[in-house]
Amino acid sequence: MIYDYRWRGRPAYIHYPGYYITWKKGIAATSVVGYRFGAVRRKAPLAVLPHYLEWIGRAGRYDGRYSNLDYLLVRGNAPAGRKSETEGFIPVRSAGKWLILKND
């Protein structure tokens, strides 16, 4: 959940899950699998790996799709009225503006 999505004034961090997949060969929700003309295809069902909300920090439309995941990687703080979006998760580790949360 990328609340603080800007780097040097540009929305660079919204693409972080795609970089994570490329650099670490990790599993992450990314919008790349939604493009029907791309080389990357979805294999995991939405219940296991939901669609990525890349503009959660700007638009503020969270529908609870990440509530059943084991871990969340969060950058920045949720706005005051949206603290409940990470309810049920406990902090595991943090570094700067990054925070790993585990589902309780």
Buried (B, 14 or more C-beta within 10 A) or exposed (E): BBBEBBEEEEBEBBBBBBBBBEEEEEEBBBBBBEEEEEEEEEEEEEEEBBBBBBBBBEEBEBEEBBBEBEEBBBBBBBEEEBEEBBEEBEEEEEEEEBBBBBBE
